[in-house]
Amino acid sequence: RFGSPGFQSNTGRLPDGQDLEWQMLEHDLSGSLSSLELSRYQALDRQAWLDGSRVLWVPTFYAIGIKKPENT
């Protein structure tokens, strides 16, 4: 599933680029987790995507501000 609260879509398939995402995760986490642990997490992630239980949360909150110049 993906989307914002109140709107989610269950695809039942792996998203495009999933292998590239895991290559980057393996690179980033190689010093922290064993290859066995990474493989286990990857298998869990794949299964969750396929059975529709994976929820991907991508926060997209933006703000803008304007600082008024100080009078000197």
C-alpha positions, 0 to 999 in steps of 0.5 A: 500500500502506498499513499497519504492517510485516507488514500492508500493503494494496494498493488499486490506487486513489487514496485519498479526499482525495488531491486535498486532500492535494496542494493542501496540499502545493502550498501548503506547497512553492510557495516551494521547488519550481516548479509543474513539479516539483510536477506531476511529483511529483504524477504520480509519486505518483498512478501509484505509488498506482494501480500498487500501488508506493506505500508510505505510512508513518505512524508511530504510536508512543505513550509515556506517562510519569509524573514522580514529584514531588521530595521537598523 
